[in-house]
């Protein structure tokens, strides 16, 4: 996990670099028919989906919890959390977007990771602040989400 985190941090580091024009700054993901852009600064790692244990009477957006790196991880369906309806259940080995909110470690499931975008994230409403969304859903104080807002139908 540390090597993925270091790669992500290195790709979003501030400072002059000769390849700065080509450095990915965002990740595009698809859920159902929605394509969203996730700034890499909002992401701590891409991880393989561990086995998920469902939680009785959980909201639709909470797929369950999983053991990951010695701790429990909440696994959230990004489509359901954004009000787009639920996605298919996740299988071990699929990729999840890992975010640490300071209090919780959260993994967001997506249907597909499309690409890394070299441009700055667009300002068209497709950008999603994962840390802020995780904090809103789990009732925790968010860590810095760099001014990116998120709308959700969840509590």
N, CA, C and O atoms as a DFTB+ gen file, in Angstrom:
620 C
 N C O
     1  1       0.824      -1.190       0.000
     2  2       0.000       0.000       0.000
     3  2       0.866       1.251       0.000
     4  3       0.551       2.223      -0.686
     5  1       1.952       1.237       0.761
     6  2       2.781       2.431       0.834
     7  2       3.343       2.823      -0.513
     8  3       3.442       4.013      -0.810
     9  1       3.717       1.852      -1.345
    10  2       4.288       2.204      -2.645
    11  2       3.249       2.877      -3.527
    12  3       3.582       3.820      -4.244
    13  1       1.982       2.417      -3.497
    14  2       0.932       3.076      -4.278
    15  2       0.688       4.487      -3.762
    16  3       0.525       5.422      -4.546
    17  1       0.663       4.642      -2.435
    18  2       0.448       5.954      -1.842
    19  2       1.581       6.898      -2.228
    20  3       1.344       8.061      -2.554
    21  1       2.820       6.391      -2.189
    22  2       3.967       7.230      -2.557
    23  2       3.901       7.631      -4.021
    24  3       4.244       8.763      -4.361
    25  1       3.462       6.720      -4.906
    26  2       3.325       7.049      -6.327
    27  2       2.274       8.136      -6.531
    28  3       2.479       9.068      -7.309
    29  1       1.155       8.012      -5.834
    30  2       0.101       9.012      -5.968
    31  2       0.582      10.353      -5.447
    32  3       0.377      11.378      -6.097
    33  1       1.227      10.362      -4.270
    34  2       1.729      11.624      -3.720
    35  2       2.786      12.230      -4.626
    36  3       2.817      13.447      -4.811
    37  1       3.653      11.397      -5.195
    38  2       4.689      11.907      -6.086
    39  2       4.076      12.521      -7.338
    40  3       4.581      13.516      -7.859
    41  1       2.988      11.928      -7.818
    42  2       2.383      12.447      -9.039
    43  2       1.608      13.733      -8.800
    44  3       1.273      14.438      -9.752
    45  1       1.317      14.052      -7.533
    46  2       0.585      15.278      -7.233
    47  2       1.438      16.284      -6.467
    48  3       0.920      17.290      -5.983
    49  1       2.726      16.024      -6.352
    50  2       3.616      16.918      -5.602
    51  2       3.691      18.294      -6.272
    52  3       3.639      18.408      -7.497
    53  1       3.813      19.317      -5.453
    54  2       3.918      20.680      -5.960
    55  2       5.383      20.993      -6.198
    56  3       6.238      20.662      -5.377
    57  1       5.664      21.619      -7.299
    58  2       7.033      21.982      -7.605
    59  2       7.295      21.807      -9.085
    60  3       6.605      21.042      -9.758
    61  1       8.290      22.514      -9.593
    62  2       8.576      22.421     -11.021
    63  2       9.152      21.055     -11.373
    64  3      10.070      20.560     -10.720
    65  1       8.593      20.463     -12.414
    66  2       9.087      19.197     -12.918
    67  2       9.043      19.247     -14.431
    68  3       8.114      19.818     -15.003
    69  1      10.015      18.669     -15.080
    70  2      10.036      18.723     -16.538
    71  2       8.837      18.041     -17.185
    72  3       8.421      18.434     -18.274
    73  1       8.275      17.022     -16.530
    74  2       7.142      16.311     -17.118
    75  2       5.810      16.783     -16.541
    76  3       4.823      16.050     -16.606
    77  1       5.762      17.988     -15.979
    78  2       4.569      18.481     -15.291
    79  2       3.346      18.511     -16.192
    80  3       2.228      18.319     -15.715
    81  1       3.532      18.748     -17.481
    82  2       2.392      18.808     -18.396
    83  2       1.707      17.458     -18.538
    84  3       0.511      17.395     -18.820
    85  1       2.454      16.381     -18.345
    86  2       1.913      15.047     -18.560
    87  2       1.586      14.320     -17.253
    88  3       1.095      13.192     -17.290
    89  1       1.839      14.924     -16.138
    90  2       1.597      14.274     -14.860
    91  2       0.100      14.159     -14.613
    92  3      -0.601      15.171     -14.608
    93  1      -0.405      12.937     -14.407
    94  2      -1.836      12.787     -14.134
    95  2      -2.219      13.520     -12.852
    96  3      -1.526      13.422     -11.839
    97  1      -3.303      14.238     -12.907
    98  2      -3.794      14.965     -11.733
    99  2      -5.166      14.474     -11.296
   100  3      -5.678      14.880     -10.252
   101  1      -5.759      13.596     -12.100
   102  2      -7.099      13.126     -11.798
   103  2      -7.292      11.730     -12.370
   104  3      -6.566      11.283     -13.257
   105  1      -8.290      11.068     -11.830
   106  2      -8.648       9.736     -12.261
   107  2     -10.104       9.795     -12.699
   108  3     -10.939      10.344     -11.982
   109  1     -10.418       9.246     -13.849
   110  2     -11.812       9.201     -14.288
   111  2     -12.364       7.817     -13.981
   112  3     -11.740       6.800     -14.282
   113  1     -13.556       7.799     -13.371
   114  2     -14.211       6.543     -13.013
   115  2     -15.631       6.548     -13.556
   116  3     -16.227       7.603     -13.771
   117  1     -16.162       5.348     -13.773
   118  2     -17.530       5.226     -14.262
   119  2     -18.342       4.417     -13.267
   120  3     -17.893       3.390     -12.757
   121  1     -19.549       4.904     -13.002
   122  2     -20.569       4.196     -12.249
   123  2     -21.843       4.309     -13.048
   124  3     -22.345       5.407     -13.288
   125  1     -22.361       3.172     -13.458
   126  2     -23.525       3.170     -14.334
   127  2     -23.221       4.045     -15.539
   128  3     -22.230       3.808     -16.230
   129  1     -24.045       5.051     -15.811
   130  2     -23.815       5.928     -16.967
   131  2     -23.069       7.201     -16.596
   132  3     -22.809       8.034     -17.464
   133  1     -22.723       7.366     -15.335
   134  2     -22.064       8.575     -14.862
   135  2     -20.544       8.426     -14.894
   136  3     -19.996       7.440     -14.400
   137  1     -19.878       9.409     -15.476
   138  2     -18.417       9.462     -15.424
   139  2     -18.048      10.599     -14.498
   140  3     -18.503      11.729     -14.675
   141  1     -17.217      10.296     -13.502
   142  2     -16.797      11.300     -12.534
   143  2     -15.276      11.401     -12.546
   144  3     -14.569      10.461     -12.909
   145  1     -14.804      12.561     -12.141
   146  2     -13.378      12.813     -12.055
   147  2     -12.988      12.903     -10.589
   148  3     -13.591      13.655      -9.823
   149  1     -11.992      12.146     -10.206
   150  2     -11.486      12.141      -8.833
   151  2     -10.082      12.741      -8.861
   152  3      -9.169      12.138      -9.425
   153  1      -9.894      13.928      -8.258
   154  2      -8.532      14.474      -8.176
   155  2      -7.646      13.505      -7.395
   156  3      -8.071      12.969      -6.372
   157  1      -6.436      13.278      -7.861
   158  2      -5.549      12.336      -7.178
   159  2      -5.236      12.766      -5.751
   160  3      -4.930      11.927      -4.905
   161  1      -5.310      14.071      -5.477
   162  2      -5.059      14.529      -4.103
   163  2      -6.163      14.062      -3.156
   164  3      -5.992      14.122      -1.939
   165  1      -7.295      13.599      -3.696
   166  2      -8.404      13.081      -2.902
   167  2      -8.280      11.584      -2.642
   168  3      -9.117      10.998      -1.955
   169  1      -7.255      10.979      -3.182
   170  2      -7.134       9.531      -3.165
   171  2      -5.836       9.132      -2.475
   172  3      -4.775       9.682      -2.770
   173  1      -5.926       8.168      -1.551
   174  2      -4.722       7.693      -0.880
   175  2      -4.111       6.488      -1.579
   176  3      -2.892       6.316      -1.567
   177  1      -4.946       5.650      -2.187
   178  2      -4.431       4.475      -2.891
   179  2      -5.542       3.814      -3.684
   180  3      -6.727       4.032      -3.433
   181  1      -5.133       3.002      -4.643
   182  2      -6.022       2.054      -5.309
   183  2      -5.694       0.704      -4.707
   184  3      -4.531       0.301      -4.678
   185  1      -6.712      -0.002      -4.223
   186  2      -6.469      -1.290      -3.581
   187  2      -7.330      -2.364      -4.216
   188  3      -8.346      -2.076      -4.849
   189  1      -6.908      -3.604      -4.036
   190  2      -7.741      -4.724      -4.446
   191  2      -8.816      -4.926      -3.397
   192  3      -8.557      -4.807      -2.199
   193  1     -10.014      -5.230      -3.846
   194  2     -11.147      -5.405      -2.935
   195  2     -10.948      -6.646      -2.073
   196  3     -10.858      -7.758      -2.595
   197  1     -10.879      -6.462      -0.760
   198  2     -10.821      -7.629       0.126
   199  2     -12.236      -8.204       0.271
   200  3     -13.196      -7.562      -0.156
   201  1     -12.386      -9.383       0.856
   202  2     -13.726      -9.911       1.102
   203  2     -14.530      -8.931       1.967
   204  3     -14.027      -8.421       2.968
   205  1     -15.773      -8.677       1.573
   206  2     -16.630      -7.711       2.262
   207  2     -17.680      -8.452       3.075
   208  3     -18.308      -9.394       2.593
   209  1     -17.860      -8.013       4.316
   210  2     -18.905      -8.544       5.187
   211  2     -20.021      -7.517       5.246
   212  3     -19.788      -6.363       5.607
   213  1     -21.238      -7.932       4.893
   214  2     -22.359      -6.993       4.915
   215  2     -22.724      -6.646       6.355
   216  3     -22.444      -7.397       7.290
   217  1     -23.356      -5.488       6.502
   218  2     -23.772      -4.987       7.806
   219  2     -25.294      -4.942       7.823
   220  3     -25.892      -4.254       6.995
   221  1     -25.938      -5.661       8.748
   222  2     -27.404      -5.663       8.786
   223  2     -27.972      -4.255       8.955
   224  3     -27.442      -3.451       9.721
   225  1     -29.043      -3.969       8.242
   226  2     -29.773      -2.692       8.312
   227  2     -28.916      -1.489       7.925
   228  3     -29.197      -0.366       8.343
   229  1     -27.876      -1.718       7.134
   230  2     -27.000      -0.622       6.690
   231  2     -27.690       0.151       5.570
   232  3     -28.539      -0.399       4.868
   233  1     -27.330       1.420       5.401
   234  2     -27.864       2.184       4.275
   235  2     -27.451       1.541       2.949
   236  3     -26.482       0.783       2.898
   237  1     -28.184       1.846       1.885
   238  2     -27.924       1.258       0.568
   239  2     -26.486       1.488       0.105
   240  3     -25.899       0.628      -0.551
   241  1     -25.924       2.640       0.445
   242  2     -24.594       2.989      -0.042
   243  2     -23.467       2.237       0.660
   244  3     -22.352       2.188       0.141
   245  1     -23.731       1.645       1.834
   246  2     -22.691       0.919       2.571
   247  2     -22.722      -0.544       2.162
   248  3     -23.623      -1.285       2.555
   249  1     -21.741      -0.958       1.375
   250  2     -21.671      -2.349       0.934
   251  2     -21.293      -3.266       2.083
   252  3     -21.666      -4.439       2.091
   253  1     -20.554      -2.741       3.054
   254  2     -20.155      -3.523       4.206
   255  2     -18.809      -3.074       4.729
   256  3     -18.351      -1.966       4.450
   257  1     -18.183      -3.951       5.491
   258  2     -16.863      -3.669       6.041
   259  2     -15.911      -4.777       5.611
   260  3     -16.327      -5.891       5.292
   261  1     -14.643      -4.449       5.609
   262  2     -13.621      -5.415       5.215
   263  2     -12.383      -5.213       6.071
   264  3     -12.095      -4.101       6.515
   265  1     -11.663      -6.285       6.297
   266  2     -10.379      -6.190       6.984
   267  2      -9.338      -5.816       5.941
   268  3      -9.213      -6.463       4.901
   269  1      -8.590      -4.751       6.244
   270  2      -7.555      -4.307       5.314
   271  2      -6.404      -3.694       6.101
   272  3      -6.618      -2.785       6.903
   273  1      -5.231      -4.163       5.888
   274  2      -4.027      -3.605       6.504
   275  2      -4.159      -3.502       8.020
   276  3      -3.744      -2.510       8.620
   277  1      -4.740      -4.531       8.636
   278  2      -4.840      -4.584      10.092
   279  2      -5.947      -3.759      10.715
   280  3      -5.972      -3.584      11.933
   281  1      -6.866      -3.246       9.905
   282  2      -7.960      -2.437      10.445
   283  2      -9.228      -2.702       9.644
   284  3      -9.184      -3.289       8.563
   285  1     -10.367      -2.257      10.194
   286  2     -11.627      -2.355       9.463
   287  2     -11.751      -1.194       8.502
   288  3     -11.344      -0.069       8.793
   289  1     -12.314      -1.488       7.372
   290  2     -12.467      -0.531       6.292
   291  2     -13.936      -0.513       5.898
   292  3     -14.509      -1.569       5.632
   293  1     -14.561       0.664       5.855
   294  2     -15.921       0.781       5.347
   295  2     -15.852       0.789       3.829
   296  3     -15.053       1.519       3.243
   297  1     -16.696      -0.029       3.187
   298  2     -16.723      -0.093       1.726
   299  2     -18.030       0.534       1.257
   300  3     -19.119       0.054       1.570
   301  1     -17.893       1.620       0.499
   302  2     -19.037       2.431       0.077
   303  2     -19.213       2.333      -1.432
   304  3     -18.249       2.426      -2.191
   305  1     -20.455       2.144      -1.851
   306  2     -20.802       2.153      -3.268
   307  2     -20.910       3.613      -3.697
   308  3     -21.843       4.309      -3.295
   309  1     -19.968       4.080      -4.505
   310  2     -19.933       5.492      -4.907
   311  2     -21.203       5.897      -5.647
   312  3     -21.713       6.997      -5.430
   313  1     -21.723       5.032      -6.515
   314  2     -22.939       5.369      -7.264
   315  2     -24.121       5.589      -6.319
   316  3     -24.844       6.577      -6.450
   317  1     -24.316       4.686      -5.383
   318  2     -25.423       4.812      -4.436
   319  2     -25.252       6.036      -3.540
   320  3     -26.231       6.714      -3.227
   321  1     -24.028       6.321      -3.128
   322  2     -23.764       7.467      -2.261
   323  2     -24.049       8.784      -2.970
   324  3     -24.374       9.780      -2.323
   325  1     -23.929       8.795      -4.283
   326  2     -24.184      10.011      -5.065
   327  2     -25.607      10.059      -5.609
   328  3     -25.946      10.958      -6.379
   329  1     -26.438       9.105      -5.219
   330  2     -27.828       9.113      -5.636
   331  2     -28.072       8.564      -7.036
   332  3     -29.111       8.836      -7.637
   333  1     -27.123       7.795      -7.556
   334  2     -27.261       7.242      -8.906
   335  2     -27.779       5.813      -8.904
   336  3     -27.753       5.154      -9.944
   337  1     -28.247       5.319      -7.770
   338  2     -28.652       3.923      -7.683
   339  2     -27.439       3.063      -7.390
   340  3     -26.303       3.482      -7.614
   341  1     -27.675       1.886      -6.900
   342  2     -26.571       1.009      -6.532
   343  2     -25.924       0.338      -7.718
   344  3     -26.534       0.187      -8.776
   345  1     -24.699      -0.057      -7.532
   346  2     -23.958      -0.821      -8.534
   347  2     -23.988      -2.287      -8.124
   348  3     -24.565      -2.645      -7.097
   349  1     -23.373      -3.112      -8.922
   350  2     -23.286      -4.533      -8.619
   351  2     -22.391      -4.753      -7.402
   352  3     -21.526      -3.931      -7.096
   353  1     -22.607      -5.861      -6.720
   354  2     -21.754      -6.214      -5.582
   355  2     -20.315      -6.366      -6.048
   356  3     -20.064      -6.745      -7.192
   357  1     -19.394      -6.078      -5.181
   358  2     -17.972      -6.139      -5.519
   359  2     -17.412      -7.509      -5.192
   360  3     -17.823      -8.156      -4.229
   361  1     -16.486      -7.927      -5.996
   362  2     -15.826      -9.212      -5.826
   363  2     -14.393      -8.984      -5.344
   364  3     -13.776      -7.981      -5.702
   365  1     -13.858      -9.900      -4.541
   366  2     -12.450      -9.778      -4.165
   367  2     -11.567      -9.673      -5.410
   368  3     -11.779     -10.377      -6.398
   369  1     -10.589      -8.794      -5.347
   370  2      -9.679      -8.587      -6.467
   371  2     -10.008      -7.372      -7.314
   372  3      -9.120      -6.851      -7.990
   373  1     -11.264      -6.891      -7.308
   374  2     -11.591      -5.670      -8.038
   375  2     -10.920      -4.488      -7.357
   376  3     -10.554      -4.579      -6.185
   377  1     -10.752      -3.380      -8.070
   378  2     -10.061      -2.209      -7.529
   379  2     -11.045      -1.289      -6.807
   380  3     -12.167      -1.064      -7.261
   381  1     -10.587      -0.763      -5.666
   382  2     -11.344       0.205      -4.874
   383  2     -10.493       1.455      -4.692
   384  3      -9.266       1.395      -4.755
   385  1     -11.155       2.589      -4.465
   386  2     -10.475       3.857      -4.209
   387  2     -10.391       4.048      -2.701
   388  3     -11.421       4.192      -2.043
   389  1      -9.193       4.050      -2.146
   390  2      -9.000       4.155      -0.698
   391  2      -8.777       5.600      -0.287
   392  3      -7.986       6.325      -0.892
   393  1      -9.498       6.003       0.764
   394  2      -9.411       7.354       1.294
   395  2      -9.313       7.259       2.813
   396  3     -10.014       6.467       3.442
   397  1      -8.445       8.067       3.389
   398  2      -8.373       8.176       4.843
   399  2      -8.913       9.541       5.231
   400  3      -8.426      10.565       4.751
   401  1      -9.923       9.561       6.102
   402  2     -10.548      10.821       6.488
   403  2     -10.000      11.373       7.784
   404  3     -10.475      12.403       8.262
   405  1      -9.028      10.726       8.354
   406  2      -8.499      11.144       9.642
   407  2      -9.039      10.269      10.740
   408  3      -8.304       9.907      11.658
   409  1     -10.319       9.916      10.668
   410  2     -10.947       9.042      11.651
   411  2     -11.206       7.674      11.047
   412  3     -10.997       6.650      11.698
   413  1     -11.657       7.657       9.817
   414  2     -12.043       6.418       9.149
   415  2     -11.195       6.169       7.911
   416  3     -10.703       7.099       7.272
   417  1     -11.038       4.903       7.593
   418  2     -10.488       4.503       6.305
   419  2     -11.680       3.997       5.501
   420  3     -12.436       3.139       5.958
   421  1     -11.834       4.534       4.315
   422  2     -12.997       4.238       3.494
   423  2     -12.527       3.813       2.114
   424  3     -11.587       4.384       1.561
   425  1     -13.190       2.804       1.565
   426  2     -12.926       2.397       0.188
   427  2     -14.203       2.604      -0.615
   428  3     -15.278       2.164      -0.209
   429  1     -14.081       3.272      -1.747
   430  2     -15.214       3.507      -2.635
   431  2     -15.141       2.527      -3.791
   432  3     -14.099       2.367      -4.426
   433  1     -16.268       1.874      -4.055
   434  2     -16.324       0.977      -5.203
   435  2     -16.821       1.756      -6.411
   436  3     -17.688       2.623      -6.296
   437  1     -16.268       1.439      -7.552
   438  2     -16.687       2.031      -8.823
   439  2     -16.837       0.890      -9.825
   440  3     -16.240      -0.174      -9.662
   441  1     -17.637       1.121     -10.861
   442  2     -17.808       0.084     -11.876
   443  2     -16.551      -0.093     -12.710
   444  3     -16.196      -1.210     -13.086
   445  1     -15.879       1.022     -12.997
   446  2     -14.713       0.937     -13.864
   447  2     -13.807       2.148     -13.652
   448  3     -14.286       3.269     -13.481
   449  1     -12.523       1.916     -13.664
   450  2     -11.548       3.006     -13.670
   451  2     -11.180       3.214     -15.127
   452  3     -10.597       2.333     -15.759
   453  1     -11.527       4.400     -15.670
   454  2     -11.368       4.645     -17.099
   455  2      -9.975       5.090     -17.484
   456  3      -9.360       4.516     -18.383
   457  1      -9.468       6.121     -16.800
   458  2      -8.175       6.657     -17.207
   459  2      -7.655       7.615     -16.161
   460  3      -8.365       8.010     -15.236
   461  1      -6.400       7.977     -16.332
   462  2      -5.833       9.076     -15.572
   463  2      -5.798      10.262     -16.500
   464  3      -5.255      10.179     -17.602
   465  1      -6.374      11.367     -16.066
   466  2      -6.420      12.571     -16.887
   467  2      -5.215      13.443     -16.574
   468  3      -4.896      13.668     -15.407
   469  1      -4.548      13.934     -17.603
   470  2      -3.371      14.775     -17.408
   471  2      -3.759      16.212     -17.097
   472  3      -2.945      16.967     -16.566
   473  1      -4.968      16.595     -17.413
   474  2      -5.413      17.970     -17.179
   475  2      -5.832      18.162     -15.737
   476  3      -5.964      17.206     -14.973
   477  1      -6.037      19.406     -15.386
   478  2      -6.646      19.703     -14.092
   479  2      -8.087      19.228     -14.152
   480  3      -8.692      19.241     -15.224
   481  1      -8.654      18.808     -13.022
   482  2     -10.035      18.359     -13.025
   483  2     -10.974      19.460     -13.540
   484  3     -10.755      20.635     -13.248
   485  1     -12.005      19.099     -14.294
   486  2     -12.940      20.084     -14.822
   487  2     -13.813      20.670     -13.727
   488  3     -13.921      20.099     -12.642
   489  1     -14.428      21.794     -14.004
   490  2     -15.361      22.422     -13.063
   491  2     -16.788      22.264     -13.566
   492  3     -17.539      23.239     -13.609
   493  1     -17.168      21.064     -13.942
   494  2     -18.496      20.852     -14.516
   495  2     -19.415      20.027     -13.631
   496  3     -20.448      19.548     -14.099
   497  1     -19.072      19.853     -12.386
   498  2     -19.917      19.070     -11.487
   499  2     -19.580      17.595     -11.480
   500  3     -20.123      16.846     -10.668
   501  1     -18.698      17.159     -12.366
   502  2     -18.334      15.749     -12.393
   503  2     -17.195      15.424     -11.433
   504  3     -16.860      14.255     -11.244
   505  1     -16.596      16.449     -10.823
   506  2     -15.496      16.234      -9.885
   507  2     -16.081      15.867      -8.529
   508  3     -17.035      16.493      -8.066
   509  1     -15.512      14.860      -7.902
   510  2     -16.040      14.412      -6.623
   511  2     -14.949      14.454      -5.555
   512  3     -13.832      13.983      -5.770
   513  1     -15.287      15.015      -4.423
   514  2     -14.378      15.108      -3.280
   515  2     -14.623      13.895      -2.382
   516  3     -15.544      13.899      -1.566
   517  1     -13.813      12.881      -2.533
   518  2     -14.028      11.639      -1.796
   519  2     -13.910      11.807      -0.291
   520  3     -14.690      11.220       0.459
   521  1     -12.937      12.606       0.165
   522  2     -12.769      12.786       1.614
   523  2     -14.002      13.452       2.233
   524  3     -14.479      13.036       3.289
   525  1     -14.499      14.469       1.577
   526  2     -15.681      15.169       2.076
   527  2     -16.900      14.254       2.053
   528  3     -17.675      14.230       3.009
   529  1     -17.075      13.504       0.973
   530  2     -18.200      12.578       0.879
   531  2     -18.121      11.524       1.971
   532  3     -19.125      11.231       2.620
   533  1     -16.946      10.952       2.183
   534  2     -16.777       9.943       3.231
   535  2     -17.113      10.524       4.600
   536  3     -17.787       9.879       5.403
   537  1     -16.650      11.725       4.862
   538  2     -16.923      12.369       6.150
   539  2     -18.415      12.634       6.327
   540  3     -18.958      12.425       7.411
   541  1     -19.079      13.093       5.270
   542  2     -20.518      13.342       5.351
   543  2     -21.283      12.054       5.618
   544  3     -22.186      12.029       6.455
   545  1     -20.930      10.996       4.920
   546  2     -21.641       9.729       5.064
   547  2     -21.420       9.101       6.429
   548  3     -22.344       8.531       7.009
   549  1     -20.202       9.201       6.943
   550  2     -19.870       8.533       8.196
   551  2     -19.941       9.448       9.410
   552  3     -19.691       9.012      10.534
   553  1     -20.282      10.723       9.189
   554  2     -20.436      11.648      10.301
   555  2     -19.142      12.058      10.960
   556  3     -19.131      12.375      12.149
   557  1     -18.052      12.059      10.218
   558  2     -16.744      12.440      10.755
   559  2     -16.348      13.796      10.205
   560  3     -16.829      14.217       9.153
   561  1     -15.472      14.472      10.920
   562  2     -14.940      15.741      10.421
   563  2     -14.014      15.439       9.248
   564  3     -13.113      14.610       9.374
   565  1     -14.222      16.100       8.107
   566  2     -13.384      15.803       6.940
   567  2     -11.990      16.385       7.076
   568  3     -11.772      17.386       7.758
   569  1     -11.053      15.729       6.408
   570  2      -9.746      16.321       6.237
   571  2      -9.867      17.261       5.049
   572  3     -10.931      17.327       4.433
   573  1      -8.839      17.970       4.719
   574  2      -8.890      18.956       3.648
   575  2      -9.332      18.303       2.356
   576  3      -8.800      17.262       1.970
   577  1     -10.308      18.908       1.680
   578  2     -10.754      18.376       0.388
   579  2     -10.541      19.393      -0.706
   580  3     -11.176      19.307      -1.757
   581  1      -9.669      20.349      -0.490
   582  2      -9.186      21.268      -1.513
   583  2     -10.270      22.014      -2.273
   584  3     -10.137      22.262      -3.471
   585  1     -11.338      22.369      -1.582
   586  2     -12.363      23.218      -2.188
   587  2     -13.273      22.522      -3.175
   588  3     -14.075      23.192      -3.825
   589  1     -13.190      21.222      -3.318
   590  2     -14.068      20.501      -4.232
   591  2     -15.313      20.128      -3.452
   592  3     -15.217      19.549      -2.369
   593  1     -16.473      20.451      -3.987
   594  2     -17.701      20.146      -3.261
   595  2     -18.318      18.869      -3.776
   596  3     -17.941      18.355      -4.830
   597  1     -19.267      18.368      -3.021
   598  2     -19.958      17.146      -3.425
   599  2     -21.416      17.243      -3.003
   600  3     -21.735      17.758      -1.931
   601  1     -22.291      16.740      -3.860
   602  2     -23.699      16.657      -3.513
   603  2     -24.036      15.201      -3.329
   604  3     -23.578      14.346      -4.088
   605  1     -24.832      14.918      -2.330
   606  2     -25.214      13.529      -2.083
   607  2     -26.620      13.495      -1.521
   608  3     -27.076      14.450      -0.893
   609  1     -27.297      12.394      -1.751
   610  2     -28.643      12.229      -1.206
   611  2     -28.616      11.465       0.093
   612  3     -29.657      11.289       0.727
   613  1     -27.442      11.004       0.507
   614  2     -27.308      10.269       1.754
   615  2     -27.420      11.220       2.931
   616  3     -27.297      12.432       2.752
   617  1     -27.655      10.691       4.156
   618  2     -27.846      11.564       5.324
   619  2     -26.697      12.477       5.622
   620  3     -26.755      13.249       6.579
